[in-house]
Amino acid sequence: MSIELIIITGLSGAGRREAVRCFEDLGYFCVDNLPPAMISQFVDLCSKSEGRISKVTLGIDIRGGEFFKDISFSLEELKKKGISFYILFLDATNDVLMRRFAETKRKHPLHQNVLEGIVLERKQLSEIKAKADKILDTSRLSTKDLWKVLSDLFSGMKKGTITLTLLSFGFKYGLPLDVDFLFDVRFLPDPSHLEPFKNLNGLEPLPKEYIINSPATKPFLKRIEGLINELLPDYIKEGKRYLTLALGSEEGRFRSPALIRELANSLSRTEHRIVERHRDLHGL
């Protein structure tokens, strides 16, 4: 029986432990801080469990020290054995990571100076990040939000389909770290300055109608939807299971949420899983 294997890694402080706990709730057999050199042997043992263990999540941490350098070799071993795996890489901005270390009074595992440790860790993890199937930016996610996002991404997925996350954001709050396609929608009319809409957002009927009925909106949405429908089959052939498309407006409160909601409604009629997220709908 084949094993569904998910490897979780990423920056210290980005939420790996919480992610592992979430996968436990999703029915995965989870092991945290397994030395990378032991991955192949561990998966062999799970394969001999006669179906009792079919979904496995492994948390791999930089604290593995020299063991972490074995990750590339271990992944190649899995490929040689015909074992498919998916790498989830958790990331966050430097300032968020520094704040989390300060709040928990933890030391960074690589350096006494937290910022220098983060910079060093980013460098050491660049290779595994480049191989990741999904990069998840946890900068603006609470623990509850993280669990919801992971549940949306990894539960009940059909073979031969893809999970497409549609993300709205505000350029004012920085670019998201975890996108495959990014489009700027600040060319559309902004209703935020109009008095009737000041206390609303782009998901509510009146401002959403104002944005969607703008002459430039529907042709733009048609092109984006056409691009997605054209590219997804090729990504699936290449083994991709998770993609993120982001639309950004100035504050992420009106234009980008309205367009993401419209895209989500339209694409939900396909066989693929659509996950809708609005990073900056309520500001900081």
C-alpha positions in Angstrom: 0.0 0.0 0.0 1.4 3.4 -0.9 2.1 6.0 1.7 1.0 9.6 1.5 4.0 11.4 2.9 4.1 15.1 3.8 7.4 16.7 5.1 7.0 19.9 7.1 10.0 22.2 7.5 10.8 25.9 7.4 12.0 28.8 9.6 12.2 28.4 13.3 9.3 30.2 14.8 7.2 29.9 11.6 4.8 27.4 13.2 6.1 23.9 12.4 5.0 22.4 15.7 1.5 23.7 15.4 1.4 22.4 11.8 2.4 18.9 13.0 -0.4 19.0 15.6 -2.9 20.0 12.9 -1.9 17.1 10.7 -2.5 14.8 13.7 -6.0 16.0 13.8 -6.4 15.4 10.1 -5.6 11.7 10.7 -1.9 11.6 9.8 0.7 9.6 11.7 3.1 12.4 12.8 6.7 12.4 14.0 8.4 15.6 14.8 12.2 16.2 14.7 13.0 13.0 13.0 16.7 13.1 11.8 16.6 13.4 8.0 19.0 10.4 7.6 16.2 8.2 9.0 13.4 9.3 6.7 13.8 6.5 4.2 14.0 3.8 6.9 11.0 5.2 8.7 8.9 5.2 5.6 9.9 1.6 4.9 8.6 0.6 8.3 5.3 2.4 7.7 4.9 0.7 4.3 5.1 -2.7 6.2 2.3 -1.7 8.6 -0.3 -3.6 6.4 -2.3 -0.4 5.8 -2.5 0.7 9.4 -0.3 3.7 8.6 -1.2 5.2 5.2 -0.8 9.0 5.8 2.5 10.2 7.4 3.7 13.7 8.4 7.3 14.3 9.3 8.5 17.5 11.0 12.1 18.3 10.1 13.8 21.1 12.1 17.1 23.0 11.6 17.9 21.9 15.2 18.8 18.6 13.6 22.2 20.2 13.1 24.4 18.1 10.8 21.6 15.7 10.3 19.8 18.4 8.4 22.4 18.2 5.7 21.2 14.7 5.0 17.8 15.8 3.7 18.8 16.0 0.0 20.2 12.5 0.2 17.1 11.1 2.0 14.8 12.7 -0.6 16.7 11.1 -3.4 16.5 7.7 -1.7 12.7 8.1 -1.5 12.5 9.0 -5.2 14.6 5.9 -6.1 12.1 3.7 -4.2 9.2 5.3 -6.0 7.8 6.9 -2.9 6.1 10.3 -3.6 6.3 13.0 -1.0 5.2 16.6 -0.6 7.2 19.3 1.1 5.4 22.0 3.0 7.8 24.9 3.9 6.6 27.4 6.5 7.9 30.9 6.2 7.4 34.3 7.9 8.9 37.8 7.7 12.0 38.6 9.7 10.2 41.1 12.0 7.4 38.6 12.8 9.9 35.9 13.6 11.9 38.2 15.8 8.7 39.2 17.7 7.7 35.6 18.2 11.2 34.8 19.6 10.9 37.8 22.0 7.4 36.8 23.1 8.4 33.2 23.9 11.8 34.2 25.3 13.4 31.5 23.2 16.9 31.6 21.8 17.5 31.1 18.1 19.0 27.6 17.5 21.8 29.0 15.2 22.9 32.2 16.8 22.7 34.2 20.1 21.5 37.2 18.0 18.1 36.3 16.8 18.2 38.4 13.5 21.6 36.9 12.6 20.2 33.5 13.3 17.2 34.0 11.1 19.4 35.3 8.2 21.8 32.3 8.6 18.8 29.9 8.8 17.3 31.3 5.6 20.6 30.7 3.8 20.8 27.1 5.1 17.2 26.3 4.1 17.3 27.9 0.7 17.9 24.5 -1.1 15.0 22.7 0.6 12.7 25.8 0.1 13.4 25.7 -3.6 12.2 22.1 -3.6 9.0 22.8 -1.7 5.7 21.9 -3.2 3.9 24.5 -1.0 5.4 27.6 0.7 3.1 28.9 3.4 3.6 32.4 4.8 2.4 32.4 8.4 3.3 36.0 9.2 -0.3 37.1 9.4 -1.8 33.8 10.6 -2.9 33.1 14.2 -2.7 29.5 15.4 -6.4 29.1 14.7 -5.9 30.6 11.1 -3.0 28.2 10.5 -5.1 25.2 11.4 -7.9 26.3 9.1 -5.5 27.0 6.2 -3.9 23.5 6.5 -7.2 21.8 6.9 -8.5 23.5 3.7 -5.3 22.6 1.8 -4.8 19.0 2.8 -8.2 17.4 3.7 -10.3 15.4 1.2 -8.3 16.0 -2.0 -9.1 14.0 -5.1 -6.3 12.4 -7.2 -5.6 14.2 -10.4 -6.8 17.6 -9.1 -5.1 20.6 -7.6 -5.7 22.8 -4.6 -5.7 26.4 -5.8 -5.5 29.1 -3.1 -6.9 32.5 -4.1 -5.4 35.2 -1.9 -6.2 38.8 -1.6 -3.7 41.2 0.0 -2.7 44.8 0.4 0.6 46.1 -0.9 0.6 48.5 2.0 1.3 45.5 4.3 4.0 43.9 2.2 4.1 41.2 -0.5 3.0 37.6 0.5 5.8 35.1 0.6 3.9 32.1 -0.6 2.5 32.8 -4.1 3.0 31.3 -7.5 1.1 34.0 -9.5 0.7 37.6 -8.4 -1.3 40.3 -10.1 -1.7 44.0 -9.2 -5.3 45.2 -9.4 -4.7 48.8 -8.3 -5.6 49.9 -11.9 -9.3 49.4 -11.0 -11.5 52.1 -9.4 -11.1 52.3 -5.6 -14.3 52.7 -3.7 -12.6 53.2 -0.3 -12.9 57.0 -0.6 -16.7 56.9 -1.3 -18.7 57.8 1.8 -21.3 55.0 1.6 -18.5 52.4 1.5 -16.1 53.7 4.2 -17.1 51.2 6.9 -17.5 48.3 4.5 -15.2 46.0 2.5 -15.1 44.4 -1.0 -17.0 41.2 0.1 -20.1 43.2 0.9 -22.7 43.6 -1.8 -22.6 47.3 -2.6 -18.9 47.9 -2.9 -18.4 44.4 -4.6 -21.0 45.4 -7.2 -19.3 48.7 -7.7 -15.9 47.0 -8.4 -17.1 44.1 -10.5 -19.2 46.4 -12.7 -16.2 48.6 -13.5 -15.6 48.4 -17.3 -12.0 46.9 -16.8 -12.9 44.3 -14.2 -14.8 41.6 -16.2 -12.3 41.4 -19.1 -9.5 41.1 -16.5 -11.2 38.4 -14.6 -12.0 36.5 -17.9 -8.3 36.6 -18.8 -7.2 35.4 -15.3 -9.7 32.6 -15.3 -8.7 31.5 -18.8 -5.0 31.5 -17.8 -5.8 29.3 -14.7 -7.8 26.8 -16.7 -5.1 26.6 -19.4 -2.2 26.1 -17.0 -3.7 23.8 -14.3 -3.6 20.6 -16.4 0.1 21.1 -17.1 0.9 21.7 -13.4 -1.0 18.6 -12.5 1.1 16.6 -15.1 4.2 17.9 -13.4 3.0 16.6 -10.1 2.0 19.9 -8.5 -0.8 19.7 -6.0 -0.9 23.2 -4.5 -0.8 26.6 -6.2 -1.5 30.1 -4.9 -2.7 33.0 -7.0 -2.7 36.4 -5.3 -4.4 39.7 -6.2 -3.1 42.8 -4.5 -4.7 46.2 -4.1 -3.5 49.1 -1.9 -4.9 48.0 1.4 -6.3 44.6 0.5 -9.8 45.7 1.7 -11.9 46.4 -1.4 -10.6 45.6 -4.9 -8.6 42.5 -4.4 -11.1 40.8 -2.0 -14.0 41.5 -4.4 -12.1 40.0 -7.3 -10.9 37.0 -5.4 -14.5 36.2 -4.3 -15.7 36.5 -7.9 -12.9 34.2 -9.1 -13.6 31.7 -6.3 -17.3 31.6 -7.2 -16.5 31.0 -10.8 -13.7 28.4 -10.3 -15.7 26.5 -7.7 -17.6 24.9 -10.6 -14.4 23.0 -11.6 -13.2 19.7 -10.1 -10.3 21.4 -8.3 -10.3 22.5 -4.7 -10.6 26.2 -4.3 -9.4 27.9 -1.1 -10.3 31.5 -0.6 -8.2 33.7 1.7 -8.2 37.4 2.5 -5.0 38.3 4.3 -5.6 42.0 4.9 -9.4 42.4 4.8 -9.4 43.9 8.3 -6.0 45.6 8.2 -3.4 45.1 10.9 
